[in-house]
Amino acid sequence: MDFELTGEQKLIRRTIREFAEEEVAKGVLERDRTKTFPAEIVRKLARLGMMGLPFPEEYGGGGADTISFAIVVEELSRVCASTGLTYSAHISLGGVPIHLFGTKEQKEKYLVPLCTGESLGAFGLTEPEAGSDAGGTKTEAREKDGHFYINGTKCFITNASYAKFLPITAVTGGHEGKKEISAIIVPTNSPGVKITEPYEKMGLHASNTTEILFENVEVPVENILGKRGDGFRQFLITLDGGRIGIGAMAVGIARGAFEKSLAYAKKRRQFGKTLSQFQAIQFKLADMAMKIELARNMVYKAAWLKDMGKPFSKEASMCKLFATEMCMEVTTQAVQIHGGNGYMKEYHVERYMRDAKLLEIGEGTSEVQRMVIAREIGCP
């Protein structure tokens, strides 16, 4: 068993860490305050070759592995979770379905512009009445004369305003009361597509999250992704990989909050001593460091299993569940260590705490992760 990163992985980590500290950290508080999308950062990530990192080189990707992807997400999220989420969703939700299930022609048409950064990746799954119960999808795609006509609503869609196309799930038929759900690639400039203004959110203010409305949107039947009726299975597979990205985000946010807290505790003095000299604070910091390390190991294990072609659904849910709940705990403790200053935006940790909460909800709530794990361990 070898826990050492490869030379390529170390190079990617060093490159993206320097980029995060020199480019992403700059202006992070202002982007959060003004809810400004990090468009220029995304363009620079594309120039670094990061936007297609885990995809084949023949489509403009970097041919890297899932652990490398997790490293990039962690390093970006350590300084700006909004940027980390933008990147993670672009890869795991926008690019992966096309990579896994698309035809060669679809990959050349849609995966290439994702890898080059010409378009951001997004995935239309969640609906107002179909969140954890994704099988409750109501968006319909009726086939007529070689085209689908799509009607419905998708909500909480990351990157939608910057995506030139995205796969969505829609009901394409049914039999004996069972819905046939398919995945269809929809260009966002199609007549009848309306992308709303971004939501007002608790955290992750610089990420783009919107609602998408479809009104008689016409797309050719060849835009179906994979086999007709396979949409439900496809998004389950997609979400398994996406949970690795969310786990990596959680590790990055927690690490950022921990590092701020450790530096603050070494500097801040109370009762004639630094905070780091008080055992109560030492124990908080020790627990934070331990849990971050454990969570990262779980993320890497799930990523390694995926790269090896082994089953990883259980491990992906475990890493997502543990890492996100750990992240919420660590960021809350970070605010506590900072005391009154922790409530102030200039110290960053309140932003980390606000950003952390979504991770326990998105791409399968903590409750859903426990359901998945229970199923995987053999519960009836």
N, C-alpha and C positions, 0 to 999 in steps of 0.2 A: 504494500500500500504506500503510494507516494503522494505526499501533500505539497510537493514543490510545484510551483507554476512553471510552465515551459518558457523558453526564451521568448517566444512570440507573445505569450500572455503577459510576461513582465514588461516587454516593450510597449504593448498596448496600454498597460496600467500606467507606466511612466508617462507616456504621451498624453493620455487623457487626463491624468492628474495635473500635469503642468497646464494643460489647456483649461481645465476647470478653475484652477487657482488664478490664472492670468486673464482669462476671458469671461468665464461664466460668473465667477464671484463678483466681478466688477459690475456694479449697478443692480445687484440682486434685490436690495431693499427697495430701490426705486421701482423696479419692475413689479414687485409685490404690491407696492402702494398704488401704482397707476394701472395695474392689471395689464401690463404691456407684454405681448407675446414675444418670445426671444427669437425673432425671425433671423436676425443677423448671426446669432449663435448657431442656428440650424444651418445656415449657409456655410459657415466656417467648418462645422462638423462634416458637411458634405465634401468640402475641399480636403479635409483630413482623411477621407475615405471611410468614415464611420457609418454613414447612413445605410450602407448595404453590407455591413460587417459580416454577418453570418451566412450570407447568401452566395451562391456559386459565382465564380469570377466571370463565367461566360455571360452572365446577365449584369455585369458591372459591380458585383459584390466583392467582398474581401476574402471569402472562403474560410472565415474563422469559425471557431466553435462557440457553443452556448456559454461556456465559462467566460470567454472573452466578452461576450455580450453582457453578461452579468457584471463583469468588472467595470465596463463602461457605464452601465446604469448606476452602479454604486458610487462611482467617482463623481458623476454629474449630480446625483441626488445629495451627496455630501455637502455641496455648496448651494444647490438650487433644485429643490424637488420638482418644481414646475418643468424645468428643462429635462430632468430625469424622466418624468412621466411622458413628456412629449416624445422623447427618444424611444422609450420602452414601448409605447403604444404604436409608434411608427413601425418598429421592427416586428413585435410579437403579435399585434392585432392587424396591422395593415399589410405587412409583407409576407408573414408566414402562411396565411391561407392561400395566397396566390402561389407561393413557392411549393407548398405541399400538394395542392389540388389542381392547380392551373395546367392548361395545355402549354406546349412549347410556344404557340402563337400568343397565348395570353401572357405568358411570362415575358416574352419579348416586348409586348405592347404595354404591360402594366408594371412588371417587376423592375425592369430597367430604369424607368423614371423614378421609382422609389429608391433604388440603389444610388442613383446620381444626385438625389435630393431635389430633382425637378418637381416632385410632388411629395407631400407628406402622406404617410399611411394612416388609415382609419378603418374602423369596422363597425357596421351598423347592426347591432344585436338587440340592445335593451329597448324596451317600449314602455309607455306609461303603465301598462298592466302586465308587463312581462319582464320582470327583473330576474330575481332568483328562479322564478318559474318561467324559464326561457321557452319552454314548450307551449306557453300560452300566447305565442306570437300571433298577432292579428293582421299585420301587414300582408296584403295579398298581391300576388303576381298572376294575373290571368293571361293565358296564352291565346293569341289569335293571329293568324296569318304570318307565322314566323317571328312574332314579337311577344314580349311580355309587357303588360300594362300594370304598373305598380301603383298601389294606393295604400297609404298608412303613415305612421309616425314612428320615428326612432328618437330616443332621448338619451341624454348624458353621453354624447358621442365626442370622444377626444380627437382633436385635430381636424374636425370636419371642415372648418372654415378655410383650411389650407390644403385640403385634399382635392385633387382633380378627379378622383374616382374613389370608390370604396366598395368592398363586398358588403352586402346586406343579406339578412335572412328574411324569407317571405314564404307564405303558404302558397304552394303551387298546385294544390289539389288535396285529395283525401280519399280514404276508403274505410267504410264501416265506422265512421266517427273519429278515425285517427287522421291527424293532419299530416300532409306531405310537406315538409319544410325543406326548401332548397336555398342555396347561396347563389347570389347573382351580383355581378360587378356592374355598378351604376356610375356613369360619369356624372359629376356633380353639376356640370353645365347643361344637363339635359332639361328641356322644357318641363315644367311641373315640379322640379326640385327646388325647395326653399329651405335655406339654412338660416336659422334664427340668430339673433344677437346672443353672445355668450351669456351663460347663467351668472348670477351673483352668488358666489360660493364662500364657504367658511374659510377655505384655504386653497393652496395651489392656484393663486390668483393669476399668475402669468401663463398658465396652461389654457388651452382653448377647449371649451366644453359647450356644446350647443345641442339644439333639437333640430331634426331634419324632417321635413314634411314632403310626402310624395303624393302628387295628384295626377293620376293618369300618365305616369312617367313611362315612356316607351323606350325599351331597349331590345336589341335582337336576342333571339334565343341562344345564340352562340356565346352570350355573356354569362351563361350559367357556369358556375364554378364546380368542377367535378361532376359527379352524377346527380341527376335530378332526384330529389328526395333525400340526399345525403347531408343536407345543411345542418341538421341537428347534430349528427356525428362529427361533422367537420368543426363546428364551433366548440364542441366539447374538447376535441384534440387541440384546437387553437388556445382555449383557455388554460389547458394544462401547461403549455409552454409560457403563456402570459403570466401565470402565477409565479414562475421563476423570476420574471422581470419585476413583479411587485415585491417579491421577497428581497431582491437585490436593492430595490428602491428603499425598502424599510431599513436594511443594513446601512445604506448610505446616509439616510436622514438621522438615524440613531447615532451613527459615528460622528456626524457633524455636530449634533447636540452634545455628545460626550466630550468631544475635543474642546468645544467652547466652555463646557463646565469645568473640565480639568484645568484649563488655563486660568479661568476665573477664580477657582478655588485656591490656586497657588498664589494668586495676586491679592485677593480680597482679604482684609484683616478685620477680625472681630475679637474683642477681649484680649488684645495683645498678641494674637496668633493668626496665622493664615487659616482660612477655612479648611485647607487640605491637611492641617494638623489635628483637626477634630475627628475622632473615630467615627462619629455619626456620618460625616461627609465622606470619609475614606471608604466606609462600607457601601455607601450609595455608588461611589465611583467604581469600586471593585465589582459590584453586581452589574453595573452598566457594561463594563469592559468584558466581563465573562459572558453575558447574554448576547452581546454583539458578536463575539467570536463564535459562539455556538450557532447563532443564526446564519452567519456566513458559511460555516461548514455545511449546514443543511441546504443552503442555496447551491453551493458547489456540488454537493452530492446529487441533487436533483438534476442539475445541468449536466453532470458527467453521465448519469444514467441515460439522459436524452441523447447525448452525443454518441453513446455506445449502442444506441438502438434498443435499449432495454426498457421494460415498463417503468414508468416514472410518475404515474398519476398520484399514487399515495404520497410519494416523497415531495411532489410539487405542492400538494395540499398541505402537507406537514410544514414545509419550509415557508409557505405563504402564511399559514396560521400562526406559527411560532414567531416568525420575524415581524409580522405586523403588530401582534399584541406586545411583543418585546419593544418595538419602536414607540408605541403609544406610552408604555411605561417609562422608557428611558427619557423621552422628551418631556413628560410630565415631571420627572425627577430633575431634569435639567432646569426647568423653570423654578422648581423649589430651591435648588442649590443657589440660584441667582437671587433668590428673595424678591424684593420689590423690583429690582432691576430686570428680573426675568420677565416681568409683565410689560417691559418697555421694548418697542420694536427694534431699537438700535442694537440690542444685545442678541438678536437673531433667534433665541431659543423659543420665544412665543410663536414665531413663524414655523419653526420645526414642529411644534406641537399641533398647530392648526393643520399643517400639511399632512401630518401622520394619520389623522383620523380617517381620511378617505381610504387608506390602505386596508383597513378592517372591513370595508364595505365593497369596494370595487373588485371586479373579476371574481366574484363569489365571496359572500360575506363569511365572517368567521363561523357562523352557524352552518353554512353550506359546506365549508371545509371539513367541519366535524362530521357532517353527513357522509361526505366522500370518504373520509378516513375510516369511518365505521363500516361502510360498505366494503372497502378494500381489505379490512382485517377479518371479514367474514360474518359481520352481523347481518341478521335477516332483514 
